[in-house]
């Protein structure tokens, strides 16, 4: 079974809100450059990567404390 951290769930809900909500119509209608949607995606990918790195570091610290 997959287990998600609280941060991962918040990131997923934020992504859904950013890309699949009435908010999308607002930021799409601002007349931003063509690459602006990619900036939102890169920001989301960086946040997920940071969350993954922090959870991996936490697991490594727990294993070191247990002596595995």
C-alpha positions as semicolon CSV with decimal commas, in nm:
position;residue;x (nm);y (nm);z (nm)
1;X;0,000;0,000;0,000
2;X;0,126;0,346;-0,082
3;X;0,191;0,580;0,206
4;X;0,199;0,954;0,149
5;X;0,340;1,217;0,379
6;X;0,127;1,511;0,482
7;X;0,341;1,738;0,267
8;X;0,284;1,524;-0,041
9;X;-0,092;1,541;0,005
10;X;-0,078;1,919;0,047
11;X;0,132;1,949;-0,269
12;X;-0,115;1,733;-0,460
13;X;-0,411;1,941;-0,342
14;X;-0,221;2,261;-0,430
15;X;-0,148;2,128;-0,779
16;X;-0,512;2,036;-0,832
17;X;-0,615;2,382;-0,718
18;X;-0,356;2,551;-0,940
19;X;-0,421;2,353;-1,259
20;X;-0,787;2,244;-1,233
21;X;-0,988;2,521;-1,075
22;X;-1,145;2,854;-1,166
23;X;-0,811;2,999;-1,056
24;X;-0,669;2,858;-1,381
25;X;-0,890;3,091;-1,585
26;X;-0,761;3,386;-1,387
27;X;-0,388;3,324;-1,430
28;X;-0,435;3,209;-1,791
29;X;-0,611;3,536;-1,871
30;X;-0,334;3,756;-1,732
31;X;-0,153;3,762;-2,065
32;X;0,160;3,603;-1,923
33;X;0,435;3,480;-2,158
34;X;0,390;3,139;-2,323
35;X;0,640;2,974;-2,087
36;X;0,465;3,084;-1,767
37;X;0,273;2,756;-1,733
38;X;0,606;2,574;-1,738
39;X;0,730;2,791;-1,452
40;X;0,434;2,668;-1,244
41;X;0,521;2,307;-1,333
42;X;0,890;2,353;-1,250
43;X;0,795;2,508;-0,916
44;X;0,571;2,210;-0,840
45;X;0,840;1,961;-0,943
46;X;1,099;2,134;-0,723
47;X;0,862;2,127;-0,425
48;X;0,797;1,754;-0,474
49;X;1,171;1,685;-0,506
50;X;1,245;1,878;-0,187
51;X;0,973;1,689;-0,004
52;X;1,113;1,360;-0,132
53;X;1,468;1,451;-0,027
54;X;1,357;1,554;0,321
55;X;1,156;1,235;0,374
56;X;1,449;1,025;0,249
57;X;1,683;1,205;0,489
58;X;1,439;1,145;0,777
59;X;1,424;0,772;0,697
60;X;1,804;0,753;0,682
61;X;1,835;0,924;1,021
62;X;1,582;0,683;1,174
63;X;1,773;0,384;1,035
64;X;2,101;0,520;1,171
65;X;1,948;0,560;1,517
66;X;1,818;0,202;1,511
67;X;2,156;0,071;1,401
68;X;2,046;-0,100;1,080
